[in-house]
Amino acid sequence: MDQVLPSIRVLKTVDKRNVCVGGAAGRAGGLHPCCCVYSPTDAKKIVGGCSDGSVQLFFEKARYQRPDKILRTAHSAAVTSVTFLVEGSASNLMVTRALDDTMKVWDCRMLSDAKGPVKAFHDLPAIHEKSRVCASPDGKYFVAGTSFRK
């Protein structure tokens, strides 16, 4: 079953100049969110994967104006999927998949471009924007979809 936010929210992603460019204006060639997920254990984190390869994290608050943390160099191409790994009652590990043929595991407690991912998997072909990643309910396994040209 898809995860659905309980009410309508507008997440404003920001580009490298820290300008909000989310929504329909971003689809005209600028930055736009490609995927979105919330943490399944407590729903206190919302993560958006963006067309510029950035991953933008929002913590629970009354108004979602700007991201609380941004990984500008998470990927070198559009992020196609984000999921959380559940460990007991916590969901501190996040997995991202992108069109740069990589899948990366991140620790949400210490997110930064300088530290980078906990683990990166390379050479996973992704030529389609629906190349996804998913995790088992217990968080022990995660799988990446691949795509090839004929």
Residue pairs with C-beta under 8 A, 6 or more apart in sequence:
3 37
3 38
3 40
5 38
5 46
9 46
9 64
10 22
10 23
10 64
11 22
11 33
11 36
11 46
11 48
11 56
11 58
11 64
11 67
12 20
12 22
12 23
12 64
12 65
12 66
13 20
13 21
13 22
13 26
13 31
13 32
13 33
13 48
13 50
13 54
13 56
13 67
14 20
14 21
14 31
14 56
14 66
14 67
14 70
15 21
15 30
15 31
15 52
16 52
16 72
20 66
21 30
21 31
21 32
22 31
22 32
22 33
23 32
26 32
26 33
26 51
31 50
31 51
31 52
31 54
32 50
32 51
33 48
33 49
33 50
33 51
33 56
34 49
34 50
34 51
34 78
34 79
34 80
34 129
35 48
35 49
35 79
35 80
35 81
35 82
36 46
36 47
36 48
36 49
36 82
37 46
37 47
37 82
37 83
37 84
38 45
38 46
38 47
39 45
39 46
39 84
39 91
40 84
40 86
40 91
41 84
41 86
41 89
41 90
41 91
42 91
43 60
44 59
44 60
45 57
45 58
45 59
45 60
45 84
45 91
45 108
46 57
46 58
46 60
46 64
47 55
47 56
47 57
47 58
47 82
47 84
47 94
48 55
48 56
48 58
48 67
48 82
49 55
49 78
49 79
49 80
49 81
49 82
49 96
49 98
50 56
50 78
50 79
51 78
51 79
52 78
53 73
53 74
53 75
53 76
53 77
53 78
53 79
53 98
53 100
54 70
54 71
54 72
54 73
54 74
54 75
54 79
55 70
55 71
55 74
55 75
55 79
55 82
55 94
55 96
55 106
56 67
56 69
56 70
56 71
57 67
57 68
57 69
57 70
57 71
57 108
57 111
58 64
58 67
58 68
59 68
69 111
71 106
71 111
71 112
71 113
72 113
73 113
74 96
74 98
74 104
74 106
74 113
74 117
75 96
75 98
75 99
75 100
75 102
75 104
76 98
76 100
77 98
77 99
77 100
78 98
78 99
78 129
79 96
79 97
79 98
80 97
80 98
80 99
80 126
80 129
80 130
80 131
80 132
81 96
81 97
81 131
81 132
81 133
81 134
82 94
82 95
82 96
82 97
82 133
83 94
83 95
83 133
83 134
83 135
83 142
84 91
84 93
84 94
84 95
84 135
85 91
85 93
85 94
85 95
85 105
85 135
85 139
85 142
86 135
86 137
86 138
86 139
87 93
87 139
91 108
91 139
92 107
92 108
92 109
93 105
93 106
93 107
93 108
93 118
93 139
94 105
94 106
94 107
94 108
95 103
95 104
95 105
95 106
95 133
95 135
95 142
96 103
96 104
96 106
96 133
97 103
97 124
97 126
97 131
97 132
97 133
97 144
97 145
98 126
99 126
99 127
99 129
99 131
100 126
101 122
101 123
101 124
101 125
101 126
102 120
102 121
102 122
102 124
103 120
103 121
103 124
103 133
103 144
104 117
104 119
104 120
104 121
105 117
105 118
105 119
105 120
106 117
106 118
107 118
121 144
124 144
124 146
125 146
125 147
125 148
126 145
126 146
126 147
127 147
127 148
127 149
128 147
130 145
131 144
131 145
131 146
131 147
132 144
132 145
133 142
133 143
133 144
133 145
134 142
134 143
135 141
135 142
135 143
136 142
